[in-house]
């Protein structure tokens, strides 16, 4: 996918809490590959993980690319671990996406969410 100033949000991953787990919480690992073609400090992006209840975000967490040591003209993997909050409703939505805050193109691929549950 190509993101730029006209198309700044990636296609995301969304799932209801009840479709992720029946536990009171889980760990989530969100990851995406990003291919910057200009200095990432001048063309930043943000990996976002959040829960939404009745349209409002809660436990909103991010990783900003301008603070990472990404290599230009190469695929770089960004990942973030996130412990889910106690849900306000089992119908609350997990949302994971990349928000491109720069003006120039950046390429992304393989946005993924992994779920880790406790075994007991």
C-alpha positions in Angstrom: 0.0 0.0 0.0 1.2 3.5 -0.7 0.4 6.3 1.7 0.8 10.0 1.2 -0.8 13.3 2.2 -4.0 12.5 0.3 -4.3 8.9 1.6 -2.9 9.0 5.1 -4.6 6.0 6.9 -3.8 2.5 5.9 -6.5 -0.2 5.6 -6.7 -1.3 9.2 -7.4 -4.4 11.2 -10.6 -4.3 13.3 -12.1 -7.0 15.6 -14.6 -7.1 18.4 -13.1 -8.0 21.8 -15.5 -11.0 22.0 -14.0 -12.3 18.7 -10.4 -12.0 20.0 -10.8 -13.7 23.4 -13.0 -14.8 26.2 -10.3 -13.9 28.8 -10.3 -10.7 30.8 -7.2 -9.5 28.8 -4.7 -10.6 26.2 -1.4 -9.4 24.8 -1.4 -8.2 21.2 1.6 -7.8 19.0 0.9 -5.4 16.1 3.5 -5.2 13.3 3.9 -3.7 9.9 6.7 -3.3 7.3 7.5 0.2 6.1 9.7 1.2 3.2 10.7 4.9 3.5 12.1 6.7 0.5 12.8 10.0 2.3 14.2 10.7 5.7 11.6 9.4 8.1 12.0 12.5 10.4 10.7 14.6 7.5 8.0 12.1 6.5 6.8 10.4 9.7 4.2 7.7 10.3 2.6 6.2 13.4 1.5 2.6 14.1 -1.7 2.9 16.2 -3.4 0.3 18.4 -6.5 1.3 20.3 -9.9 0.1 21.6 -13.1 1.9 20.8 -16.3 2.0 22.8 -19.3 3.8 21.3 -17.0 5.6 18.9 -14.5 6.9 21.5 -11.0 5.6 21.7 -9.5 4.3 24.9 -6.1 2.8 25.7 -4.7 4.5 22.5 -1.0 3.5 22.0 1.4 4.4 19.3 4.9 4.0 17.9 6.2 7.0 15.9 8.6 6.2 13.1 10.7 9.4 13.5 12.1 8.0 16.8 13.2 4.7 15.2 16.4 3.9 13.4 14.8 3.0 10.0 16.8 2.4 6.9 16.0 4.3 3.7 15.0 2.3 0.6 14.7 -0.9 2.6 11.8 -2.8 4.2 11.8 -2.1 8.0 9.6 -4.0 10.5 7.9 -2.0 13.2 6.2 -3.8 16.0 4.5 -3.0 19.3 3.2 -5.1 22.2 0.0 -4.0 23.8 -2.0 -5.5 26.7 -5.7 -5.0 26.1 -7.6 -3.1 28.7 -10.5 -4.6 30.6 -13.2 -4.1 28.0 -16.0 -1.7 28.7 -18.1 -4.0 26.5 -17.4 -7.3 24.8 -18.5 -5.5 21.6 -15.7 -2.9 21.8 -13.5 -2.8 18.8 -9.8 -3.3 18.5 -8.4 -1.1 15.8 -4.8 -1.3 14.4 -3.6 0.9 11.5 -0.8 3.0 10.2 -1.3 6.8 10.2 1.0 8.5 7.7 1.7 12.1 9.0 4.1 13.0 6.3 3.5 14.6 2.9 5.6 12.3 0.7 5.0 8.7 -0.3 5.8 5.8 2.0 5.2 2.1 1.3 3.7 -0.3 3.8 3.0 -4.0 3.7 1.9 -6.9 5.9 0.1 -5.2 8.7 -0.5 -8.0 11.2 -1.9 -8.6 14.7 -1.0 -11.6 16.8 -2.9 -12.5 20.0 -1.3 -14.1 23.0 -3.5 -15.6 25.7 -2.6 -17.0 29.1 -3.0 -20.8 29.2 -4.6 -21.1 32.6 
